[in-house]
Structure formats: structure tokens, C-alpha cells
């Protein structure tokens, strides 16, 4: 079983590295640890017998290559007096990161032969009279875009792979992959006999029924020296925030529909303000007209008129469904803030959740809207985040667990196991510590915010922030993690500036400031 408890999304490697660094871990320690595990795996896979033989480390320009340099240096020292020799073949003349370059320099200083690809050959000729016992594939990690076509090896790395195909035209040596095989799940994947991966298996290493994917070989998981808190939401989660495009047009970053109000009018406004601060382009807030008339509307929110006057009911469902169909539609729904729990209101919520499911709109179900859910169950096919506090959670799930309920949703929705579909649904139990459950053993917790955030409106802000992140294209699991982290950071920042007199409506601006930290990453 993996340390994190779940099959990692390819982007989570960078998230956890950044979280570990924020917790005081020197990232060079992680690379040294990974390289040591790789060296051990190479050593156990090579028979120490007489005769000439070599192990070639194929190192790319990133941190995956850095792991290879560490392992090669360790084995070079270990095998110095043996007929087993180490050779490093690099796709680039320089490394992309300082840490990886440091490891490269260390290998060079130790005396390891390093050959750099120069487009049509190697910087130093490679002898052909030695038997190659093993290739160690450290060319590419899976990358931020994931396995498949985005992982297709291009440029110098593709050329090195072509050279290897020609060099070993008759028979390839055994190949050990570092973390993932280069070109994972693409038409130019390195087919390996074994994969040493770190912390947990990555999506793409297993197929949809949980078997090891073709060309991956056996999988071994090596631990990394980071604190247990590394897998909890942290500054690294900002790395999954979708980048802005230079040619962006209004609406490209999504439209959020907040449905709430009636008995209360402030809650949906807070949700809308939080959604806007997540970078979503357009925020529509629908509430009964009597509640809408009591609101001093922020300029960033768009009042969405509905027929209901006092409480939300079935009368407004067709109007909101039309809103979902109009123009570029709605990219996320937040339903529940300040809504009330009248039976006719809950009936209307049930209708809207079915519509959201059919139309494929990710939805945040908050506050009283949670009472519209079937007991101990969820709606098959709905990409969803549900945000109960402890009493709401107990009332809804009774004796069922969050993990059981989410895994049942996965099966009932015919989502694919061991793929990004596993990030489609989340339950976050809010409180002094947020407990966050996802599909297939995903679990983490978020803490260490401002104690002053134990006030009315905090849950509305969280629901809106998640909705805003869903609208710009984040999946429910990373959106919930990031929103929980940002809200706690915003609370700390607001208290530092405003003191304990801060109120919920102060927080959205600080959400934007917390999100701005991504620029420094």
C-alpha cells in the first residue's frame, strides 16, 4: 500500500515536494533519498559476476535525471574495484534545476563518465565492446500534463530513445525505470522490466482494473523522508491552480451560479464573493426576491432573478435550468448557503441536482441543501463536493462512512478506477480541523488557521471558494484541498491585519492575497 493511501495524480508529486519544503525539508534530501533507493534497486538487479559489464543511467534534464546522478555516483563508488562499471548518458548539456545540476556536478567530480547528447551523437564516444547489463531510465518523469500523448518524448529525449533503439536493435538490456517509464502510456513509451516509484504509485502505472499497465514491469514503492503532514493541503496545492492564458477572454475562466438565500441573505453573497476571488470570471447569485432586496450587492456579483419571493421552490427550477443552458452555460454550482430547509425548497434542490448531473456541472452542496441528499448516499454521476459540519454529516450518513459512500458513488457512476475520475467527488467535514475524504482511500486534513474563523459565514466562504475553483477547471479533490488551505491562510492574514474584530466579509480580499502566493512558486 502507498504511504499516501491513494494512487497519486501526476501533479501531486510536485505538490508534495513543495509542501515538504514548506515544512522545512531540504529538497536535496529528497533527491538523495530517491537516488539511494534507486541505487539499491539497481544493485539488487545486477548480478556481481566476473567479466566486463556496464550499467547505463539515462538522465534527462529534470529532477528525475537528478535522481539518476545520485544513484550513479553511489554505485560508482561502491563498484570502483569491480568489473561492473557505471556510465551516464544525458539528453542535455545542463540540468533545469539547481538541485539536479548540483547532483550532476557531484557525479562528474567523482569521476563518473558523463556523455551528453549533441543532436547527432555523444560528446564522448561510447565503447561498443562492453556488455550493457542494465539501462536505468531517468529521462522523464510523468510531467504536469500526465501520461499518454502529453508524455510523448520529444526533442533530445526522443532522439536519445531513437539512438537506443538502433544501438540495441537485436536485444535490449534489462530496463529499470525511475518513478515512471519515460513516455508513460504514449506511443513511444520506454518498455521496462521494473519501475521504482516514490511515495506511491502514479496514475498510468496501473490500468482501470488495477493491474500493472503494459511496459511498466513490476512496481516497487520507495518511501521519502518527509513529514506525515506533507500530504495535507499546503502551499504546494497552489501548483495545481490553472494558469492564466495571455489571450483569455471574458468567460474563459468560468461562470459560477450560487443558489441560496430566502431565510438568510448574507450567506450566498459571501459564497459569491469568495468564488470571485478564486479567479472565476462571472458570478451569478440567485435568491428569492425578498432576500435579494435586502442585499447591498457587491459589484462583482450578478443578481440572477428567479420567480420565488420568500423561499426557494420548484417555481424557480426552470428559470435556473435556462440559465445553465444560456450562452456559455454554467461551469460550477454552489447550492445551499442561507437556503433554509422547507420541504418545498429541498424538493427544488433535488430537481436542480438531477439537472446538474445530466448537464455535467460540478456542484458544491452546502448547508441546508445537504438535507436534500438521499440518506447514506449520493447522486450517481454528479461531480460534487459536499461540505457538512459534524452534525450535518452524522445526520446525512448515519452509520455509513465517508469513504464507503464515495467509493459507492465511484462504482454507481461508472467512473474509471485508477484514473483522474477518482478526483471527481469529495466530502469535507468542516470545523477547527477540516477532514477531507475522496475516492479510493483519499484522505487528508487541514488545520492551523485563525481561531477567529470560528464565526458565522466561514462555511459559506469555503463553499464559494471551492465553486470558484471548480469553475476555472479544477477537479473536486484538488479544488477542495486548495480552497481549505487558502481559507485558513486568509484567516491568518486577516487577523494579523485587522485583529479579532474581523468579520466574514473581510475575508474574500485576503483569499485573493493568499492565492497571489502562487506567483512566487
Secondary structure, DSSP 8 states (H G I E B T S, - for coil): --SSSS-B-TTHHHHHHHHHHHTT--HHHHHHHHHHHHHHHHHHHS---SS-EEEEEEE-SSHHHHHHHHHHHHHHHHTTTSSEEEEEEESSSS-SSHHHHHHHHHHHHHT-EEEEB-SSSBSS---SSS-EEEEEEES----TT-SSGGG---HHHHHHHHHHHHHTSS---EEEEESS-TTTTSTT----SEEEEESS-BTTSB-TTS-B-TT--EEEEE-----GGGGSS-GGGGGGS----TT--TTTT-EEEEE--SS-SHHHHHHHHHHHTTT-SEEEEE--HHHHHT----TTEEEE--S-SSS--GGGHHHHHHHHHSTT--SEEEE-TT----HHHHHHHHHHHHHHHHHT-EEEEEGGGGGGS-TT---TT--EEEE-BHHHHHHHHTT--HHHHHHHHHHHTT--TTSGGGGSEEEEEBSSSEEEEESTT-EEEE----GGG-STTHHHHHHHHHHHHHHTT--HHHHHHHHHHHHHHHHHHHHHHHGGG--HHHHHHHHHHHHGGGGG-
